[in-house]
Amino acid sequence: MRLQRSAVAMAMLAGSLFRPAGAQENEEKKVQWKLSGEVRIRPEWRNNQDLNSQVDDQTSEVFMRFRLGVEATIKEDFRVFIQAQDSRVWGEETSTISNEQNLDLHQGYLEVKDLGVKGLSFSVGRQEWTYGDQRLIGNLNWSNVGRSFDGARVRWQLGKFTSDLLWAEITNRLVAGATTGADLLGVYTQSRPRAGAEYEGYLLGYANRIEAPGETGAPGSSHVYGLGARAKDRFGGFDFTLEAVVERGDFNGDDLRAEAFGTILGWTWWSATKTRAFGGYDYATGDHDNTDGEQNQFFNFFPTNHPLYGYMDYEGWRNIKSPYAGVSLIHGRHFYQVKGHHFDLQSASGPWQDAGGAILGFDPAGNSGTDVGNEVDLSYRFDWREKAKVEVGLSRFWPGQFAENTRGGDASDWGYIQLTWGF
């Protein structure tokens, strides 16, 4: 039996060796393979998250993420991408021989190009989506897990214009014999008239089949519609970005009326070091009365908040008024930045929530004011290779009156070192 297998293997090898060169080349052109991967390790340290130095809540963790992707392109019109991911915190398992099953499929999708119309493509499966500055739709790459969507996207690209129609099933659960869950729908258009310029318009929708009590106590589902626009451009050393969104619909049965905008202005000089000074303002409405049956707090959809509203992740794009400013410098493969934020609540009676939506402080009576606090972020990055880099960050948050009254009055610190290697 073993001899027969060897003979078959030798025959297959001989067939491949003596196959005409043209046939070999044609077969190679049919399927093109590409392997990719990433290893990322990040020790983090955080102190005094509760803003109370009398309680010892210091944490130190080492996050590790490993990704391995395989891409197959078939005749240039079909592309399959599969990406496995192992995400863990060092020491989280109960012993050195236990298995917490941290391995999962991060992405796995099929993309079909030129669907009868040049520039028209379709992708279906689990996939990452990022749009604009990721204020509403992002892959949350800072997270040790990251975000991917189970859904489908139709894209039409014509020159410098792109339009996407997308749908994703966020959750789908069977509860008490009925299906409950949530979906994301959207149309996102973008024009890039020249290098560095982006002009976008979009309509996003979120709907769930989850009955939850609203402000009046009556249960209801949610249907959120966000109409927005974003402009980004550069003229010489001056650059700007502006994004604004209006939301309407209902949230847990309450009428939803919310707005948000964010802007940033920058100036770059000294081409040898690419020094840039920048400043901006972030705004999003909060709820003004939690008993009137009208919800005014901005719905943040599925963003990447980490790089936008302070690296300590104590803020998201909701119930916020925040001016900020900073300076960055690029010298060779070295990047340095210092950035300062001031945080206020847009509504004193609305909650203060972190980047992920957890409530950090809440005074429904509105007697604690709106001053949440100030944050300073220092960061450094060394681009060792094209896909290998080292990052270091250190941040401090000083609580304002609202944070003192609802949480604590002592400063909080956070720092990290991140090593990334990819191929």
Order of alpha helices (4+ residues) and beta strands (2+ residues): alpha-alpha-beta-beta-beta-beta-beta-beta-beta-beta-beta-beta-beta-beta-beta-beta-beta-beta-beta-beta-beta-beta-beta-beta-alpha-beta
